Amino acid sequence: MKKQWMADTTLLLIAIIWGATFLVVQQAITALPPNAFNAVRFSIAVLFLLVIQLLFFRQQWREWSIPLFKAGALIGFWLCLGYALQTVGLLYTTPSKAGFITGLSVVLVPLFSFLILRERVKTTATVGVILAAIGLYLLTLNQSLSLNTGDMLVFGCAICFALQIVITGKYSPKFPALPLAIVQLGTVAVLSWGYAFLFEDWRLALNPEVLLIPEVARGLLITSIFATALAFLAQTALQKQTSSTRVALIFALEPVFAAVTSYLWIHEVLTARQIFGGFLIFFGMILGELPITEWLKLWQSKRQNANSRKSA
């Protein structure tokens, strides 16, 4: 019980950090282009994890293989596209809205699991998707009933993150977690550097004066070490001590922390319609992960056993 409580508490801290990153990233990319920022962020995270493996998991060097590289590169592609869309989207939308829209990946996962892995979609997940879609409508549409460009980009990010989660679920049982994480994060770093080199002023990412701007330095420190490298390691290690449903429910709080952080630091206030839309997205995410069907079956089984004992 104590181990599970500690695991849940640590995962909650990860959700808080991830929720706070929406604001710190938005502030950082005012000085450093979005994909250049991602290139530096993931390069630092990869170097950090390589040091971790070198110091504590040297035996896993023998686990590196061509299939691992292929799987990690595929996962990394969707992760890179997701972060690219999210980071650019933050140029045009608010951190709290981005947090709630990104959270839609939780309810999109069952749909993609059905399409890609042929896993059965739970009824609760279907209802959750419908509620989240209504919430997205209320949260993002403005007075002219048109989607903000940033909202559309972040919604694309949610799709990519959902695909990344599903594909990770397909390959993660086949390979050790740390090498697979290094390959996928390394793929993000390489692709981000390539995009920055072709379409952005990539030299800013190597300029110490830019990197030492307080907003940029703070954003890189929080996102690369805490929100990427350490968060991944903690999730991988601690998820063994709690259930996947509890993990999903804890991480569903991420957009709530994004909204709270935006309110505390930049005094962003959502309208009543947007708050209700965010609530529907949040409720849809939770509903999509709750094992209600299993609970009903368990309740029916207990009721039948009680009736059997009465009859006897």
C-alpha positions in Angstrom: 0.0 0.0 0.0 2.8 2.4 0.9 4.6 1.7 -2.4 1.5 2.3 -4.4 0.8 5.6 -2.5 4.4 6.8 -3.2 4.0 5.8 -6.9 0.7 7.6 -7.3 2.2 10.7 -5.5 5.2 10.7 -7.8 3.0 10.3 -10.9 0.9 13.2 -9.7 4.0 15.3 -9.5 4.8 14.4 -13.1 1.3 15.4 -14.2 1.8 18.8 -12.4 5.2 19.3 -14.2 3.6 18.4 -17.6 0.8 20.8 -17.0 3.2 23.6 -16.2 5.2 23.0 -19.3 2.6 24.5 -21.5 3.2 27.9 -20.0 7.0 27.7 -19.8 7.2 26.5 -23.4 5.0 29.3 -24.6 7.3 31.8 -22.9 10.5 30.2 -24.2 9.5 30.1 -27.9 9.1 33.9 -28.0 12.9 34.0 -28.1 13.8 30.6 -29.6 11.9 29.1 -32.6 9.6 26.2 -31.7 11.5 23.3 -33.4 14.9 24.7 -32.5 13.6 24.7 -28.9 12.5 21.0 -29.3 15.9 20.1 -30.8 17.8 21.4 -27.8 15.2 20.0 -25.4 15.4 16.5 -26.7 19.1 16.5 -27.3 19.6 17.4 -23.6 17.2 14.6 -22.6 18.9 12.0 -24.7 22.3 12.9 -23.3 20.9 12.7 -19.8 19.5 9.2 -20.4 22.7 8.0 -22.1 24.6 9.0 -18.9 22.0 7.2 -16.8 22.5 4.0 -18.9 26.3 4.4 -18.9 26.3 4.7 -15.1 23.6 2.3 -13.9 22.5 0.1 -16.8 25.6 -0.9 -18.7 24.4 -4.4 -19.3 21.6 -3.1 -21.5 24.1 -2.0 -24.2 23.8 -5.6 -25.4 20.1 -5.1 -25.9 20.5 -2.6 -28.7 19.5 -4.0 -32.1 18.2 -3.1 -35.5 14.6 -4.0 -34.6 14.9 -1.8 -31.5 16.1 1.1 -33.7 13.2 0.6 -36.1 10.6 0.5 -33.3 12.1 3.5 -31.5 12.3 5.5 -34.7 8.6 4.9 -35.5 7.5 5.9 -32.0 9.8 8.9 -32.2 8.4 10.0 -35.5 4.9 10.4 -34.0 6.3 11.9 -30.8 8.2 14.4 -32.8 5.2 15.4 -34.9 3.1 15.7 -31.8 5.6 18.0 -30.0 6.1 20.0 -33.2 2.4 20.7 -33.6 1.9 21.4 -29.9 4.9 23.8 -29.7 3.9 25.7 -32.9 0.3 25.7 -31.8 1.2 27.5 -28.5 2.2 30.5 -30.7 -1.5 30.9 -31.5 -3.5 29.6 -28.6 -3.4 29.7 -24.7 -1.7 27.2 -22.4 -4.9 26.2 -20.7 -6.7 25.5 -24.0 -3.7 23.6 -25.3 -3.6 21.5 -22.2 -7.2 20.4 -22.5 -7.0 19.7 -26.2 -3.8 17.7 -25.8 -5.6 15.7 -23.1 -7.9 14.4 -25.8 -5.2 11.9 -26.7 -6.4 9.9 -23.7 -9.8 9.3 -25.2 -8.4 8.9 -28.8 -6.2 6.0 -27.7 -9.1 3.4 -27.6 -10.1 4.4 -31.1 -6.7 4.0 -32.5 -6.2 0.8 -30.5 -9.2 -0.6 -32.3 -8.1 0.5 -35.8 -4.4 -0.5 -35.4 -4.3 -3.3 -32.8 -7.9 -4.5 -33.3 -8.6 -4.1 -29.6 -12.3 -3.9 -28.6 -13.5 -0.4 -27.8 -15.2 -0.1 -24.4 -18.7 1.5 -24.3 -17.4 4.0 -21.7 -14.6 5.0 -24.0 -17.1 5.7 -26.8 -19.2 7.9 -24.5 -16.0 9.6 -23.3 -15.0 10.5 -26.9 -18.4 12.0 -27.6 -18.3 14.1 -24.4 -14.7 15.2 -25.1 -15.7 16.2 -28.7 -18.5 18.4 -27.3 -16.1 19.9 -24.8 -13.6 20.6 -27.5 -16.3 22.4 -29.4 -17.2 24.6 -26.4 -13.6 25.2 -25.4 -12.1 26.2 -28.8 -14.8 27.8 -30.9 -14.8 31.6 -30.8 -17.7 34.0 -31.4 -17.4 33.6 -35.2 -17.7 29.8 -34.8 -14.3 29.1 -36.4 -11.4 27.1 -34.9 -8.3 29.0 -33.9 -5.2 28.0 -36.0 -3.4 27.1 -32.7 -6.3 24.9 -31.6 -6.3 22.9 -34.8 -2.5 22.4 -34.5 -2.8 21.2 -30.9 -5.6 18.9 -31.9 -3.3 17.4 -34.5 -0.8 17.0 -31.6 -3.4 15.0 -29.6 -3.8 12.6 -32.5 -0.1 12.1 -32.8 0.3 11.5 -29.1 -2.5 9.0 -29.2 -0.8 7.1 -32.0 2.5 7.3 -30.2 0.9 5.7 -27.1 -0.7 2.9 -29.1 2.5 2.1 -31.0 4.5 2.2 -27.8 2.1 -0.3 -26.3 2.8 -2.5 -29.3 6.6 -2.5 -29.1 7.4 -1.7 -25.5 7.0 -5.4 -24.3 9.6 -6.5 -26.9 12.4 -4.2 -25.9 14.0 -2.8 -22.7 12.5 0.6 -21.7 15.6 2.7 -21.4 17.2 2.0 -24.8 13.8 2.3 -26.5 13.3 5.7 -24.8 16.7 6.9 -25.9 16.1 5.9 -29.5 12.7 7.5 -29.7 13.8 10.7 -28.0 16.9 10.7 -30.2 14.7 10.5 -33.2 12.7 13.5 -32.0 16.0 15.4 -31.6 17.3 14.6 -35.0 14.1 15.4 -36.8 13.7 18.7 -34.9 17.2 19.7 -35.8 16.5 18.9 -39.4 13.3 21.0 -39.5 15.0 23.9 -37.6 18.0 23.8 -40.1 15.6 23.9 -43.1 12.9 26.3 -42.0 14.0 28.2 -38.9 17.0 30.2 -37.7 18.7 27.1 -36.2 21.8 29.2 -35.2 19.8 30.7 -32.4 19.7 27.2 -30.8 23.6 27.4 -30.5 23.7 31.0 -29.4 24.6 31.1 -25.6 23.0 34.6 -25.3 19.7 33.2 -26.5 19.9 30.0 -24.5 20.7 32.0 -21.3 17.6 34.2 -21.6 15.7 33.4 -18.4 12.5 32.2 -20.1 14.5 30.0 -22.5 16.9 28.5 -19.9 14.0 27.9 -17.4 12.0 26.2 -20.2 14.8 24.0 -21.3 15.7 22.9 -17.8 12.1 22.0 -16.8 11.2 20.3 -20.1 14.4 18.4 -20.9 15.4 17.1 -17.5 12.2 17.0 -15.4 9.4 16.8 -18.0 11.1 14.4 -20.5 14.0 12.4 -19.1 13.2 12.0 -15.4 9.4 11.9 -16.0 9.8 9.0 -18.5 12.1 7.1 -16.1 9.7 7.6 -13.2 6.7 6.6 -15.2 8.4 3.4 -16.5 9.6 2.4 -13.0 6.6 3.3 -11.0 3.9 2.1 -13.3 4.8 -1.5 -12.2 3.5 -0.6 -8.7 0.1 0.7 -9.7 -2.6 0.0 -12.2 -2.7 1.4 -15.8 -6.2 2.8 -15.0 -4.9 4.7 -12.0 -2.0 6.1 -14.1 -4.4 7.2 -16.9 -6.6 8.9 -14.3 -3.7 10.7 -12.7 -2.3 11.9 -16.0 -5.8 13.1 -17.0 -5.3 15.9 -14.4 -2.5 17.4 -16.6 -4.8 19.9 -18.4 -6.2 21.0 -15.1 -2.7 21.8 -13.9 -2.1 23.6 -17.2 -5.2 25.8 -16.5 -4.2 26.5 -12.9 -0.6 27.4 -13.9 -1.9 29.8 -16.5 -4.2 31.4 -14.0 -1.6 31.8 -11.3 1.2 33.1 -13.6 -0.4 35.0 -16.4 -3.9 35.5 -15.0 -5.6 33.7 -17.9 -9.3 33.4 -17.2 -11.6 31.1 -19.2 -15.2 32.0 -20.0 -18.0 30.0 -18.4 -18.5 28.2 -21.8 -14.8 27.3 -22.0 -14.7 26.1 -18.4 -17.7 23.9 -19.1 -16.0 22.6 -22.3 -12.9 21.9 -20.3 -14.9 20.0 -17.7 -16.5 17.8 -20.4 -13.1 17.0 -21.9 -11.8 16.2 -18.4 -14.9 14.1 -17.6 -14.7 12.3 -21.0 -11.0 11.4 -20.3 -11.8 9.9 -16.9 -14.9 8.1 -18.2 -12.9 6.6 -21.1 -10.5 5.0 -18.6 -12.8 3.9 -15.8 -13.4 0.1 -15.8 -17.2 0.6 -15.3 -18.0 -2.6 -17.2 -15.7 -4.7 -15.0 -17.2 -3.1 -11.9 -20.8 -4.0 -13.1 -19.8 -7.6 -13.8 -18.2 -7.8 -10.3 -21.3 -6.3 -8.7 -23.5 -8.7 -10.6 -21.3 -11.7 -9.6 -21.5 -10.7 -5.9 -25.2 -10.3 -6.1 -25.7 -13.7 -7.7 -23.5 -15.3 -5.1 -25.5 -13.6 -2.3 -28.8 -14.8 -3.9 -27.3 -18.3 -4.2 -26.5 -18.4 -0.5 -30.0 -17.2 0.4 -31.6 -19.9 -1.7 -29.4 -22.6 0.0 
